[in-house]
């Protein structure tokens, strides 16, 4: 699976409430948009996100 980040991440830090947009290719030539929201994070340790738009039903 390949990811292309579409959002401008600025300094690269992740923060709660951040929306990140991707283009995801699960199969060669098949691309879809994926949008996630960061719910919680600890810098350089972990983050919790939720898919808003994407390939998974749940």
PDBQT receptor file of N, H, CA, C and O in Angstrom, charges set to zero:
ATOM      1  N   UNK A   1       0.856  -1.169   0.000  1.00  0.00    +0.000 N 
ATOM      2  CA  UNK A   1       0.000   0.000   0.000  1.00  0.00    +0.000 C 
ATOM      3  C   UNK A   1       0.902   1.232   0.000  1.00  0.00    +0.000 C 
ATOM      4  O   UNK A   1       1.867   1.306   0.760  1.00  0.00    +0.000 OA
ATOM      5  N   UNK A   2       0.580   2.189  -0.854  1.00  0.00    +0.000 N 
ATOM      6  H   UNK A   2      -0.204   2.129  -1.472  1.00  0.00    +0.000 HD
ATOM      7  CA  UNK A   2       1.370   3.420  -0.875  1.00  0.00    +0.000 C 
ATOM      8  C   UNK A   2       0.511   4.599  -0.429  1.00  0.00    +0.000 C 
ATOM      9  O   UNK A   2      -0.679   4.666  -0.737  1.00  0.00    +0.000 OA
ATOM     10  N   UNK A   3       1.124   5.521   0.296  1.00  0.00    +0.000 N 
ATOM     11  H   UNK A   3       2.091   5.467   0.547  1.00  0.00    +0.000 HD
ATOM     12  CA  UNK A   3       0.455   6.712   0.812  1.00  0.00    +0.000 C 
ATOM     13  C   UNK A   3       1.106   7.942   0.207  1.00  0.00    +0.000 C 
ATOM     14  O   UNK A   3       2.328   8.013   0.080  1.00  0.00    +0.000 OA
ATOM     15  N   UNK A   4       0.278   8.911  -0.164  1.00  0.00    +0.000 N 
ATOM     16  H   UNK A   4      -0.715   8.854  -0.060  1.00  0.00    +0.000 HD
ATOM     17  CA  UNK A   4       0.770  10.227  -0.544  1.00  0.00    +0.000 C 
ATOM     18  C   UNK A   4       0.050  11.224   0.354  1.00  0.00    +0.000 C 
ATOM     19  O   UNK A   4      -1.170  11.362   0.264  1.00  0.00    +0.000 OA
ATOM     20  N   UNK A   5       0.783  11.921   1.217  1.00  0.00    +0.000 N 
ATOM     21  H   UNK A   5       1.774  11.809   1.290  1.00  0.00    +0.000 HD
ATOM     22  CA  UNK A   5       0.176  12.895   2.124  1.00  0.00    +0.000 C 
ATOM     23  C   UNK A   5      -0.143  14.156   1.331  1.00  0.00    +0.000 C 
ATOM     24  O   UNK A   5       0.740  14.739   0.702  1.00  0.00    +0.000 OA
ATOM     25  N   UNK A   6      -1.401  14.576   1.361  1.00  0.00    +0.000 N 
ATOM     26  H   UNK A   6      -2.118  14.103   1.872  1.00  0.00    +0.000 HD
ATOM     27  CA  UNK A   6      -1.851  15.765   0.645  1.00  0.00    +0.000 C 
ATOM     28  C   UNK A   6      -1.851  17.007   1.526  1.00  0.00    +0.000 C 
ATOM     29  O   UNK A   6      -1.741  18.124   1.021  1.00  0.00    +0.000 OA
ATOM     30  N   UNK A   7      -1.971  16.826   2.821  1.00  0.00    +0.000 N 
ATOM     31  H   UNK A   7      -2.060  15.918   3.231  1.00  0.00    +0.000 HD
ATOM     32  CA  UNK A   7      -2.026  17.943   3.764  1.00  0.00    +0.000 C 
ATOM     33  C   UNK A   7      -0.649  18.543   3.991  1.00  0.00    +0.000 C 
ATOM     34  O   UNK A   7       0.359  17.837   3.943  1.00  0.00    +0.000 OA
ATOM     35  N   UNK A   8      -0.607  19.836   4.236  1.00  0.00    +0.000 N 
ATOM     36  H   UNK A   8      -1.425  20.409   4.274  1.00  0.00    +0.000 HD
ATOM     37  CA  UNK A   8       0.636  20.507   4.604  1.00  0.00    +0.000 C 
ATOM     38  C   UNK A   8       0.846  20.273   6.097  1.00  0.00    +0.000 C 
ATOM     39  O   UNK A   8       0.082  20.780   6.918  1.00  0.00    +0.000 OA
ATOM     40  N   UNK A   9       1.866  19.518   6.450  1.00  0.00    +0.000 N 
ATOM     41  H   UNK A   9       2.487  19.106   5.783  1.00  0.00    +0.000 HD
ATOM     42  CA  UNK A   9       2.114  19.185   7.854  1.00  0.00    +0.000 C 
ATOM     43  C   UNK A   9       3.041  20.177   8.541  1.00  0.00    +0.000 C 
ATOM     44  O   UNK A   9       3.391  19.988   9.706  1.00  0.00    +0.000 OA
ATOM     45  N   UNK A  10       3.439  21.219   7.843  1.00  0.00    +0.000 N 
ATOM     46  H   UNK A  10       3.155  21.371   6.897  1.00  0.00    +0.000 HD
ATOM     47  CA  UNK A  10       4.258  22.260   8.457  1.00  0.00    +0.000 C 
ATOM     48  C   UNK A  10       5.525  21.700   9.061  1.00  0.00    +0.000 C 
ATOM     49  O   UNK A  10       6.379  21.171   8.350  1.00  0.00    +0.000 OA
ATOM     50  N   UNK A  11       5.652  21.814  10.383  1.00  0.00    +0.000 N 
ATOM     51  H   UNK A  11       4.959  22.244  10.962  1.00  0.00    +0.000 HD
ATOM     52  CA  UNK A  11       6.865  21.349  11.070  1.00  0.00    +0.000 C 
ATOM     53  C   UNK A  11       6.839  19.850  11.370  1.00  0.00    +0.000 C 
ATOM     54  O   UNK A  11       7.771  19.326  11.979  1.00  0.00    +0.000 OA
ATOM     55  N   UNK A  12       5.787  19.162  10.951  1.00  0.00    +0.000 N 
ATOM     56  H   UNK A  12       5.030  19.588  10.456  1.00  0.00    +0.000 HD
ATOM     57  CA  UNK A  12       5.717  17.716  11.116  1.00  0.00    +0.000 C 
ATOM     58  C   UNK A  12       5.151  17.244  12.437  1.00  0.00    +0.000 C 
ATOM     59  O   UNK A  12       5.038  16.038  12.661  1.00  0.00    +0.000 OA
ATOM     60  N   UNK A  13       4.797  18.155  13.310  1.00  0.00    +0.000 N 
ATOM     61  H   UNK A  13       4.889  19.134  13.129  1.00  0.00    +0.000 HD
ATOM     62  CA  UNK A  13       4.236  17.758  14.605  1.00  0.00    +0.000 C 
ATOM     63  C   UNK A  13       2.777  17.350  14.443  1.00  0.00    +0.000 C 
ATOM     64  O   UNK A  13       2.035  17.932  13.651  1.00  0.00    +0.000 OA
ATOM     65  N   UNK A  14       2.389  16.353  15.199  1.00  0.00    +0.000 N 
ATOM     66  H   UNK A  14       2.992  15.880  15.842  1.00  0.00    +0.000 HD
ATOM     67  CA  UNK A  14       1.015  15.853  15.207  1.00  0.00    +0.000 C 
ATOM     68  C   UNK A  14       0.325  16.388  16.453  1.00  0.00    +0.000 C 
ATOM     69  O   UNK A  14       0.917  16.402  17.532  1.00  0.00    +0.000 OA
ATOM     70  N   UNK A  15      -0.920  16.829  16.312  1.00  0.00    +0.000 N 
ATOM     71  H   UNK A  15      -1.401  16.817  15.435  1.00  0.00    +0.000 HD
ATOM     72  CA  UNK A  15      -1.643  17.373  17.461  1.00  0.00    +0.000 C 
ATOM     73  C   UNK A  15      -3.115  16.968  17.400  1.00  0.00    +0.000 C 
ATOM     74  O   UNK A  15      -3.644  16.692  16.324  1.00  0.00    +0.000 OA
ATOM     75  N   UNK A  16      -3.759  16.935  18.541  1.00  0.00    +0.000 N 
ATOM     76  H   UNK A  16      -3.329  17.159  19.415  1.00  0.00    +0.000 HD
ATOM     77  CA  UNK A  16      -5.174  16.579  18.628  1.00  0.00    +0.000 C 
ATOM     78  C   UNK A  16      -5.997  17.573  17.824  1.00  0.00    +0.000 C 
ATOM     79  O   UNK A  16      -5.785  18.783  17.910  1.00  0.00    +0.000 OA
ATOM     80  N   UNK A  17      -6.942  17.050  17.039  1.00  0.00    +0.000 N 
ATOM     81  H   UNK A  17      -7.114  16.068  16.970  1.00  0.00    +0.000 HD
ATOM     82  CA  UNK A  17      -7.793  17.883  16.203  1.00  0.00    +0.000 C 
ATOM     83  C   UNK A  17      -7.265  18.069  14.792  1.00  0.00    +0.000 C 
ATOM     84  O   UNK A  17      -7.962  18.618  13.939  1.00  0.00    +0.000 OA
ATOM     85  N   UNK A  18      -6.057  17.625  14.537  1.00  0.00    +0.000 N 
ATOM     86  H   UNK A  18      -5.491  17.179  15.231  1.00  0.00    +0.000 HD
ATOM     87  CA  UNK A  18      -5.453  17.776  13.215  1.00  0.00    +0.000 C 
ATOM     88  C   UNK A  18      -6.162  16.863  12.209  1.00  0.00    +0.000 C 
ATOM     89  O   UNK A  18      -6.448  15.704  12.507  1.00  0.00    +0.000 OA
ATOM     90  N   UNK A  19      -6.442  17.397  11.017  1.00  0.00    +0.000 N 
ATOM     91  H   UNK A  19      -6.210  18.339  10.775  1.00  0.00    +0.000 HD
ATOM     92  CA  UNK A  19      -7.026  16.641   9.923  1.00  0.00    +0.000 C 
ATOM     93  C   UNK A  19      -5.926  16.406   8.893  1.00  0.00    +0.000 C 
ATOM     94  O   UNK A  19      -5.253  17.347   8.470  1.00  0.00    +0.000 OA
ATOM     95  N   UNK A  20      -5.746  15.151   8.491  1.00  0.00    +0.000 N 
ATOM     96  H   UNK A  20      -6.292  14.387   8.835  1.00  0.00    +0.000 HD
ATOM     97  CA  UNK A  20      -4.715  14.806   7.519  1.00  0.00    +0.000 C 
ATOM     98  C   UNK A  20      -5.383  14.079   6.352  1.00  0.00    +0.000 C 
ATOM     99  O   UNK A  20      -6.139  13.128   6.548  1.00  0.00    +0.000 OA
ATOM    100  N   UNK A  21      -5.091  14.543   5.134  1.00  0.00    +0.000 N 
ATOM    101  H   UNK A  21      -4.477  15.315   4.974  1.00  0.00    +0.000 HD
ATOM    102  CA  UNK A  21      -5.630  13.946   3.912  1.00  0.00    +0.000 C 
ATOM    103  C   UNK A  21      -4.530  13.202   3.172  1.00  0.00    +0.000 C 
ATOM    104  O   UNK A  21      -3.395  13.667   3.079  1.00  0.00    +0.000 OA
ATOM    105  N   UNK A  22      -4.892  12.034   2.647  1.00  0.00    +0.000 N 
ATOM    106  H   UNK A  22      -5.815  11.656   2.723  1.00  0.00    +0.000 HD
ATOM    107  CA  UNK A  22      -3.971  11.186   1.908  1.00  0.00    +0.000 C 
ATOM    108  C   UNK A  22      -4.599  10.761   0.593  1.00  0.00    +0.000 C 
ATOM    109  O   UNK A  22      -5.814  10.837   0.409  1.00  0.00    +0.000 OA
ATOM    110  N   UNK A  23      -3.747  10.314  -0.316  1.00  0.00    +0.000 N 
ATOM    111  H   UNK A  23      -2.760  10.252  -0.167  1.00  0.00    +0.000 HD
ATOM    112  CA  UNK A  23      -4.159   9.488  -1.436  1.00  0.00    +0.000 C 
ATOM    113  C   UNK A  23      -3.539   8.138  -1.151  1.00  0.00    +0.000 C 
ATOM    114  O   UNK A  23      -2.337   8.038  -0.905  1.00  0.00    +0.000 OA
ATOM    115  N   UNK A  24      -4.357   7.098  -1.185  1.00  0.00    +0.000 N 
ATOM    116  H   UNK A  24      -5.334   7.179  -1.386  1.00  0.00    +0.000 HD
ATOM    117  CA  UNK A  24      -3.901   5.753  -0.858  1.00  0.00    +0.000 C 
ATOM    118  C   UNK A  24      -4.086   4.869  -2.080  1.00  0.00    +0.000 C 
ATOM    119  O   UNK A  24      -5.121   4.912  -2.745  1.00  0.00    +0.000 OA
ATOM    120  N   UNK A  25      -3.075   4.076  -2.363  1.00  0.00    +0.000 N 
ATOM    121  H   UNK A  25      -2.234   4.041  -1.823  1.00  0.00    +0.000 HD
ATOM    122  CA  UNK A  25      -3.168   3.113  -3.450  1.00  0.00    +0.000 C 
ATOM    123  C   UNK A  25      -2.981   1.721  -2.865  1.00  0.00    +0.000 C 
ATOM    124  O   UNK A  25      -1.871   1.327  -2.509  1.00  0.00    +0.000 OA
ATOM    125  N   UNK A  26      -4.081   0.983  -2.770  1.00  0.00    +0.000 N 
ATOM    126  H   UNK A  26      -4.983   1.304  -3.059  1.00  0.00    +0.000 HD
ATOM    127  CA  UNK A  26      -4.012  -0.374  -2.230  1.00  0.00    +0.000 C 
ATOM    128  C   UNK A  26      -3.627  -1.366  -3.317  1.00  0.00    +0.000 C 
ATOM    129  O   UNK A  26      -2.978  -2.379  -3.055  1.00  0.00    +0.000 OA
ATOM    130  N   UNK A  27      -4.039  -1.056  -4.537  1.00  0.00    +0.000 N 
ATOM    131  H   UNK A  27      -4.566  -0.234  -4.749  1.00  0.00    +0.000 HD
ATOM    132  CA  UNK A  27      -3.722  -1.893  -5.684  1.00  0.00    +0.000 C 
ATOM    133  C   UNK A  27      -3.173  -0.995  -6.784  1.00  0.00    +0.000 C 
ATOM    134  O   UNK A  27      -3.566   0.167  -6.885  1.00  0.00    +0.000 OA
ATOM    135  N   UNK A  28      -2.290  -1.505  -7.591  1.00  0.00    +0.000 N 
ATOM    136  H   UNK A  28      -1.970  -2.449  -7.509  1.00  0.00    +0.000 HD
ATOM    137  CA  UNK A  28      -1.658  -0.707  -8.648  1.00  0.00    +0.000 C 
ATOM    138  C   UNK A  28      -2.726  -0.023  -9.513  1.00  0.00    +0.000 C 
ATOM    139  O   UNK A  28      -3.596  -0.679 -10.084  1.00  0.00    +0.000 OA
ATOM    140  N   UNK A  29      -2.636   1.306  -9.593  1.00  0.00    +0.000 N 
ATOM    141  H   UNK A  29      -1.929   1.839  -9.128  1.00  0.00    +0.000 HD
ATOM    142  CA  UNK A  29      -3.553   2.081 -10.428  1.00  0.00    +0.000 C 
ATOM    143  C   UNK A  29      -4.874   2.442  -9.779  1.00  0.00    +0.000 C 
ATOM    144  O   UNK A  29      -5.645   3.211 -10.354  1.00  0.00    +0.000 OA
ATOM    145  N   UNK A  30      -5.162   1.910  -8.593  1.00  0.00    +0.000 N 
ATOM    146  H   UNK A  30      -4.536   1.286  -8.125  1.00  0.00    +0.000 HD
ATOM    147  CA  UNK A  30      -6.422   2.211  -7.902  1.00  0.00    +0.000 C 
ATOM    148  C   UNK A  30      -6.115   3.129  -6.725  1.00  0.00    +0.000 C 
ATOM    149  O   UNK A  30      -5.546   2.699  -5.722  1.00  0.00    +0.000 OA
ATOM    150  N   UNK A  31      -6.501   4.407  -6.856  1.00  0.00    +0.000 N 
ATOM    151  H   UNK A  31      -6.963   4.757  -7.670  1.00  0.00    +0.000 HD
ATOM    152  CA  UNK A  31      -6.225   5.379  -5.796  1.00  0.00    +0.000 C 
ATOM    153  C   UNK A  31      -7.524   5.854  -5.167  1.00  0.00    +0.000 C 
ATOM    154  O   UNK A  31      -8.537   6.007  -5.849  1.00  0.00    +0.000 OA
ATOM    155  N   UNK A  32      -7.485   6.082  -3.880  1.00  0.00    +0.000 N 
ATOM    156  H   UNK A  32      -6.662   5.958  -3.326  1.00  0.00    +0.000 HD
ATOM    157  CA  UNK A  32      -8.650   6.622  -3.169  1.00  0.00    +0.000 C 
ATOM    158  C   UNK A  32      -8.180   7.637  -2.142  1.00  0.00    +0.000 C 
ATOM    159  O   UNK A  32      -7.029   7.617  -1.706  1.00  0.00    +0.000 OA
ATOM    160  N   UNK A  33      -9.084   8.516  -1.767  1.00  0.00    +0.000 N 
ATOM    161  H   UNK A  33     -10.019   8.531  -2.121  1.00  0.00    +0.000 HD
ATOM    162  CA  UNK A  33      -8.768   9.518  -0.745  1.00  0.00    +0.000 C 
ATOM    163  C   UNK A  33      -9.014   8.921   0.631  1.00  0.00    +0.000 C 
ATOM    164  O   UNK A  33      -9.890   8.078   0.823  1.00  0.00    +0.000 OA
ATOM    165  N   UNK A  34      -8.218   9.384   1.573  1.00  0.00    +0.000 N 
ATOM    166  H   UNK A  34      -7.507  10.069   1.416  1.00  0.00    +0.000 HD
ATOM    167  CA  UNK A  34      -8.340   8.930   2.947  1.00  0.00    +0.000 C 
ATOM    168  C   UNK A  34      -8.158  10.163   3.816  1.00  0.00    +0.000 C 
ATOM    169  O   UNK A  34      -7.162  10.875   3.680  1.00  0.00    +0.000 OA
ATOM    170  N   UNK A  35      -9.098  10.422   4.698  1.00  0.00    +0.000 N 
ATOM    171  H   UNK A  35      -9.906   9.844   4.809  1.00  0.00    +0.000 HD
ATOM    172  CA  UNK A  35      -9.029  11.555   5.616  1.00  0.00    +0.000 C 
ATOM    173  C   UNK A  35      -9.122  11.031   7.037  1.00  0.00    +0.000 C 
ATOM    174  O   UNK A  35     -10.004  10.235   7.359  1.00  0.00    +0.000 OA
ATOM    175  N   UNK A  36      -8.212  11.480   7.884  1.00  0.00    +0.000 N 
ATOM    176  H   UNK A  36      -7.495  12.127   7.624  1.00  0.00    +0.000 HD
ATOM    177  CA  UNK A  36      -8.241  11.060   9.286  1.00  0.00    +0.000 C 
ATOM    178  C   UNK A  36      -8.154  12.283  10.188  1.00  0.00    +0.000 C 
ATOM    179  O   UNK A  36      -7.650  13.334   9.794  1.00  0.00    +0.000 OA
ATOM    180  N   UNK A  37      -8.653  12.121  11.396  1.00  0.00    +0.000 N 
ATOM    181  H   UNK A  37      -9.062  11.266  11.716  1.00  0.00    +0.000 HD
ATOM    182  CA  UNK A  37      -8.533  13.157  12.424  1.00  0.00    +0.000 C 
ATOM    183  C   UNK A  37      -7.752  12.577  13.583  1.00  0.00    +0.000 C 
ATOM    184  O   UNK A  37      -8.039  11.472  14.046  1.00  0.00    +0.000 OA
ATOM    185  N   UNK A  38      -6.774  13.316  14.048  1.00  0.00    +0.000 N 
ATOM    186  H   UNK A  38      -6.541  14.213  13.673  1.00  0.00    +0.000 HD
ATOM    187  CA  UNK A  38      -5.991  12.898  15.206  1.00  0.00    +0.000 C 
ATOM    188  C   UNK A  38      -6.793  13.240  16.461  1.00  0.00    +0.000 C 
ATOM    189  O   UNK A  38      -7.195  14.388  16.650  1.00  0.00    +0.000 OA
ATOM    190  N   UNK A  39      -7.022  12.249  17.313  1.00  0.00    +0.000 N 
ATOM    191  H   UNK A  39      -6.696  11.317  17.160  1.00  0.00    +0.000 HD
ATOM    192  CA  UNK A  39      -7.798  12.444  18.544  1.00  0.00    +0.000 C 
ATOM    193  C   UNK A  39      -6.917  12.714  19.750  1.00  0.00    +0.000 C 
ATOM    194  O   UNK A  39      -7.238  13.551  20.594  1.00  0.00    +0.000 OA
ATOM    195  N   UNK A  40      -5.817  12.006  19.824  1.00  0.00    +0.000 N 
ATOM    196  H   UNK A  40      -5.556  11.326  19.138  1.00  0.00    +0.000 HD
ATOM    197  CA  UNK A  40      -4.942  12.121  20.991  1.00  0.00    +0.000 C 
ATOM    198  C   UNK A  40      -3.532  11.778  20.538  1.00  0.00    +0.000 C 
ATOM    199  O   UNK A  40      -3.351  10.932  19.663  1.00  0.00    +0.000 OA
ATOM    200  N   UNK A  41      -2.547  12.418  21.116  1.00  0.00    +0.000 N 
ATOM    201  H   UNK A  41      -2.695  13.105  21.827  1.00  0.00    +0.000 HD
ATOM    202  CA  UNK A  41      -1.171  12.068  20.762  1.00  0.00    +0.000 C 
ATOM    203  C   UNK A  41      -0.214  12.456  21.879  1.00  0.00    +0.000 C 
ATOM    204  O   UNK A  41      -0.476  13.337  22.698  1.00  0.00    +0.000 OA
ATOM    205  N   UNK A  42       0.898  11.756  21.865  1.00  0.00    +0.000 N 
ATOM    206  H   UNK A  42       1.111  11.040  21.200  1.00  0.00    +0.000 HD
ATOM    207  CA  UNK A  42       2.027  12.084  22.718  1.00  0.00    +0.000 C 
ATOM    208  C   UNK A  42       3.220  12.197  21.775  1.00  0.00    +0.000 C 
ATOM    209  O   UNK A  42       3.608  11.217  21.140  1.00  0.00    +0.000 OA
ATOM    210  N   UNK A  43       3.797  13.386  21.683  1.00  0.00    +0.000 N 
ATOM    211  H   UNK A  43       3.482  14.182  22.199  1.00  0.00    +0.000 HD
ATOM    212  CA  UNK A  43       4.826  13.693  20.692  1.00  0.00    +0.000 C 
ATOM    213  C   UNK A  43       5.911  12.626  20.619  1.00  0.00    +0.000 C 
ATOM    214  O   UNK A  43       6.529  12.273  21.624  1.00  0.00    +0.000 OA
ATOM    215  N   UNK A  44       6.125  12.128  19.421  1.00  0.00    +0.000 N 
ATOM    216  H   UNK A  44       5.622  12.414  18.605  1.00  0.00    +0.000 HD
ATOM    217  CA  UNK A  44       7.142  11.125  19.093  1.00  0.00    +0.000 C 
ATOM    218  C   UNK A  44       6.967   9.802  19.838  1.00  0.00    +0.000 C 
ATOM    219  O   UNK A  44       7.909   9.015  19.934  1.00  0.00    +0.000 OA
ATOM    220  N   UNK A  45       5.760   9.554  20.366  1.00  0.00    +0.000 N 
ATOM    221  H   UNK A  45       4.995  10.194  20.287  1.00  0.00    +0.000 HD
ATOM    222  CA  UNK A  45       5.513   8.312  21.074  1.00  0.00    +0.000 C 
ATOM    223  C   UNK A  45       4.353   7.540  20.440  1.00  0.00    +0.000 C 
ATOM    224  O   UNK A  45       4.533   6.393  20.030  1.00  0.00    +0.000 OA
ATOM    225  N   UNK A  46       3.163   8.150  20.353  1.00  0.00    +0.000 N 
ATOM    226  H   UNK A  46       3.016   9.081  20.686  1.00  0.00    +0.000 HD
ATOM    227  CA  UNK A  46       2.009   7.486  19.752  1.00  0.00    +0.000 C 
ATOM    228  C   UNK A  46       0.944   8.515  19.396  1.00  0.00    +0.000 C 
ATOM    229  O   UNK A  46       0.987   9.663  19.840  1.00  0.00    +0.000 OA
ATOM    230  N   UNK A  47      -0.012   8.075  18.583  1.00  0.00    +0.000 N 
ATOM    231  H   UNK A  47      -0.047   7.143  18.222  1.00  0.00    +0.000 HD
ATOM    232  CA  UNK A  47      -1.188   8.893  18.311  1.00  0.00    +0.000 C 
ATOM    233  C   UNK A  47      -2.394   7.986  18.108  1.00  0.00    +0.000 C 
ATOM    234  O   UNK A  47      -2.258   6.813  17.760  1.00  0.00    +0.000 OA
ATOM    235  N   UNK A  48      -3.571   8.549  18.332  1.00  0.00    +0.000 N 
ATOM    236  H   UNK A  48      -3.681   9.502  18.614  1.00  0.00    +0.000 HD
ATOM    237  CA  UNK A  48      -4.834   7.865  18.126  1.00  0.00    +0.000 C 
ATOM    238  C   UNK A  48      -5.579   8.665  17.068  1.00  0.00    +0.000 C 
ATOM    239  O   UNK A  48      -5.786   9.869  17.221  1.00  0.00    +0.000 OA
ATOM    240  N   UNK A  49      -5.979   7.992  15.995  1.00  0.00    +0.000 N 
ATOM    241  H   UNK A  49      -5.811   7.014  15.871  1.00  0.00    +0.000 HD
ATOM    242  CA  UNK A  49      -6.687   8.693  14.937  1.00  0.00    +0.000 C 
ATOM    243  C   UNK A  49      -8.008   8.002  14.619  1.00  0.00    +0.000 C 
ATOM    244  O   UNK A  49      -8.246   6.865  15.028  1.00  0.00    +0.000 OA
ATOM    245  N   UNK A  50      -8.859   8.709  13.883  1.00  0.00    +0.000 N 
ATOM    246  H   UNK A  50      -8.665   9.632  13.551  1.00  0.00    +0.000 HD
ATOM    247  CA  UNK A  50     -10.135   8.161  13.433  1.00  0.00    +0.000 C 
ATOM    248  C   UNK A  50     -10.302   8.498  11.969  1.00  0.00    +0.000 C 
ATOM    249  O   UNK A  50     -10.136   9.647  11.558  1.00  0.00    +0.000 OA
ATOM    250  N   UNK A  51     -10.632   7.491  11.189  1.00  0.00    +0.000 N 
ATOM    251  H   UNK A  51     -10.767   6.558  11.522  1.00  0.00    +0.000 HD
ATOM    252  CA  UNK A  51     -10.882   7.699   9.766  1.00  0.00    +0.000 C 
ATOM    253  C   UNK A  51     -12.175   8.491   9.593  1.00  0.00    +0.000 C 
ATOM    254  O   UNK A  51     -13.195   8.154  10.194  1.00  0.00    +0.000 OA
ATOM    255  N   UNK A  52     -12.138   9.528   8.783  1.00  0.00    +0.000 N 
ATOM    256  H   UNK A  52     -11.309   9.802   8.294  1.00  0.00    +0.000 HD
ATOM    257  CA  UNK A  52     -13.327  10.311   8.433  1.00  0.00    +0.000 C 
ATOM    258  C   UNK A  52     -13.861   9.868   7.076  1.00  0.00    +0.000 C 
ATOM    259  O   UNK A  52     -15.062   9.662   6.903  1.00  0.00    +0.000 OA
ATOM    260  N   UNK A  53     -12.942   9.726   6.110  1.00  0.00    +0.000 N 
ATOM    261  H   UNK A  53     -11.966   9.893   6.250  1.00  0.00    +0.000 HD
ATOM    262  CA  UNK A  53     -13.267   9.244   4.765  1.00  0.00    +0.000 C 
ATOM    263  C   UNK A  53     -12.177   8.261   4.405  1.00  0.00    +0.000 C 
ATOM    264  O   UNK A  53     -10.998   8.568   4.576  1.00  0.00    +0.000 OA
ATOM    265  N   UNK A  54     -12.537   7.082   3.909  1.00  0.00    +0.000 N 
ATOM    266  H   UNK A  54     -13.496   6.833   3.770  1.00  0.00    +0.000 HD
ATOM    267  CA  UNK A  54     -11.506   6.138   3.552  1.00  0.00    +0.000 C 
ATOM    268  C   UNK A  54     -12.001   4.766   3.196  1.00  0.00    +0.000 C 
ATOM    269  O   UNK A  54     -13.198   4.556   2.998  1.00  0.00    +0.000 OA
ATOM    270  N   UNK A  55     -11.073   3.823   3.115  1.00  0.00    +0.000 N 
ATOM    271  H   UNK A  55     -10.101   3.994   3.276  1.00  0.00    +0.000 HD
ATOM    272  CA  UNK A  55     -11.383   2.490   2.594  1.00  0.00    +0.000 C 
ATOM    273  C   UNK A  55     -12.055   1.527   3.567  1.00  0.00    +0.000 C 
ATOM    274  O   UNK A  55     -12.503   0.456   3.158  1.00  0.00    +0.000 OA
ATOM    275  N   UNK A  56     -12.134   1.884   4.833  1.00  0.00    +0.000 N 
ATOM    276  H   UNK A  56     -11.770   2.754   5.165  1.00  0.00    +0.000 HD
ATOM    277  CA  UNK A  56     -12.679   0.950   5.811  1.00  0.00    +0.000 C 
ATOM    278  C   UNK A  56     -14.073   1.359   6.244  1.00  0.00    +0.000 C 
ATOM    279  O   UNK A  56     -14.347   2.543   6.442  1.00  0.00    +0.000 OA
ATOM    280  N   UNK A  57     -14.955   0.377   6.389  1.00  0.00    +0.000 N 
ATOM    281  H   UNK A  57     -14.732  -0.584   6.228  1.00  0.00    +0.000 HD
ATOM    282  CA  UNK A  57     -16.332   0.689   6.773  1.00  0.00    +0.000 C 
ATOM    283  C   UNK A  57     -16.463   1.000   8.256  1.00  0.00    +0.000 C 
ATOM    284  O   UNK A  57     -17.412   1.671   8.661  1.00  0.00    +0.000 OA
ATOM    285  N   UNK A  58     -15.524   0.523   9.079  1.00  0.00    +0.000 N 
ATOM    286  H   UNK A  58     -14.753  -0.023   8.750  1.00  0.00    +0.000 HD
ATOM    287  CA  UNK A  58     -15.581   0.792  10.520  1.00  0.00    +0.000 C 
ATOM    288  C   UNK A  58     -14.205   1.074  11.020  1.00  0.00    +0.000 C 
ATOM    289  O   UNK A  58     -14.021   1.327  12.210  1.00  0.00    +0.000 OA
TER     290      UNK A  58
